[in-house]
Amino acid sequence: MIQRHHYILLALLLALTVGSFLVSFSSGSVDLGIGTVLQLLFGAEGGLEQQILFELRIPRSIAAFLSGALLSLSGVIMQVLLRNPLADPYILGISGGAAVAALASILLGFSGLWISNAAFGGAMLSILIVFGLARSQNSWSATRLLLTGVVISAGWGAMINILLTTSANNSVYSMLFWLMGDLSQSSAGLPSAFVLLGGFVLMMAVAPSLNVLSRGDLQAASLGVNVARLKLILYFSASVLTACAVTIAGSIGFVGLVIPHMLRLLGARDHRVLIPASILLGGSFLMIADSFARSIIAPQQLPVGVVTAIIGVPAFLLILRRTKPAPG
Amino acid sequence: MTNTAKSILETRALDLSIGGKTLCRNLHLKIAHGECIGVLGQNGTGKTTLLHTLLNFRVADKGEVLLCDRPVSDWPRKELATKLGILFQNSSDEMPATVLETALLGRHPHLANWQWESSTDLALAHASLAAMGIAALAERDVTTLSGGERQRLAMATLLTQAPLLYLLDEPGNHLDIAFQVKSLALLREQVIEKRLGLCMATHDINLAARFCDQILLLTGDGGFLLGPTHEVLTPANLSKAYGCEIREASYERGKVFFPE
């Protein structure tokens, strides 16, 4: 049931997204100022500033928006799929697989695009391993899926530690940045945008069923949801979205777990509202976090994954405290 | 009545078993329009399994289930949910949602993929909440409800779903004695008025005696008794099925049964 406060929420989030893009365009080691950004965007000539905006800031902002949006959409899906409020995009080991592959490629001296490709490959491998192991005799219990994912995750974790402890110092530094989530190397291209768009359309199409599925498998089946098929769709959608996100920026924590919860607390419980809202808030949140990451100790940069937690923890706790418990 | 009226649901030569234990053999059950059927039996005799088989949640060992003369396995899930609705034995509400949002989920099978609930759907949900006496809780979070309130909400969701056949698994669970009777009276009234069907699995012999036209009494060894309520519900039959002495007492509107 869509209500007026849902429209207001979505309108505010849309405004926030536009604002975050402008902030993200203007901030960094060279402060451009929002006025300058707007002039440049609308065609003014600006030499170095124009170059900074179009060659550095805009691609990076888009990468930040896309990875934030992908992660929080994936978080929404995982939380319904596993019916567990603690689920996040990484809970089934996708980021672990990506990390092992990415770190291995760093160790072997690859850089840039090769690391991204390796990460995507690792993520896909992990998705298939978990899928193959969790699916037994057509039964797809959330518990079994969760357990398989957590165990596979632990396995990847061990391999990550082996790679970290046996690598030379200089590569450990870039490995740590990758693990914490970092946008400084990233450029997200059209493929990620298409994945996000596809994920959005697909999830909007099944959004009413998601509302029912979050009440439990049996209840959903009795209300006309083909549970097995829906879960399959959800598993692969969430996985591909997560794989894309880690490919762009490594395993940025916190966004996928907390953004959906923030929005639920703000009243967006219906998935038809929650899905677009998560995309907008997740994307904006990561852009803002990334703006901080590259301006707090400029010209040095922090890994954005650290900043998401530094901003996100107090923001989430504030909303949690300010939300009134239900009356009565 | 059952012979002339076309039935809503029919089982043909149904065999059920679970974990190697035979629950019933060769069951021919017919639920006609306007009819209420009670399923009784000890724990683990297959009451819930039977309901889940009727819903095509599980496949029978043998035989078939026909809904409106078409095997349930042939019905698309969503379409099936417009005809069959179930009240589960226990509901779990871990994800946050309001009472009204939960009741509105009952409209899910009736809506197309991109369709939002209309004001008619909303009115129906409000009416169902009112019928179950929880209209005042509409904006409450379901996680804050008491057990009885949850049961009422589950019933309201079922009313909002408005199926052709109500399947109830322990409808009296968590409800106070007054509301047990009130809610079933309301459902029975609807069943008769709108020519629906009702099949309830219960441990409450008296509730079944009061509201059901027919009784299926499962004996636990694959056997069962099926027939009009007054024929099946006798102290002798019940004592045998439950393995304890059950006696009856009469009052002006009928009989009550109680263990010795």
Interface residues (C-beta under 8 A of the other chain):
Chain A: M1 I2 Q79 V80 R83 P85 M204 A205 V206 P208 S209 N211 V212 S214 R215 G216 L218 Q219 A221 S222 L223 G224 V225 N226 R264 R269 D270 R272 P325 A326 P327 G328
Chain B: L55 F57 R77 K78 E79 L80 A81 T82 L84 G85 I86 F88 S91 S92 D93 E94 M95 P96 A97 T98 L100 E101 T102 L104 L105 G106 H108 P109 L111 N113 W114 W116 E117 L122 L137 E139 R140 D141 T143 T144 Q161
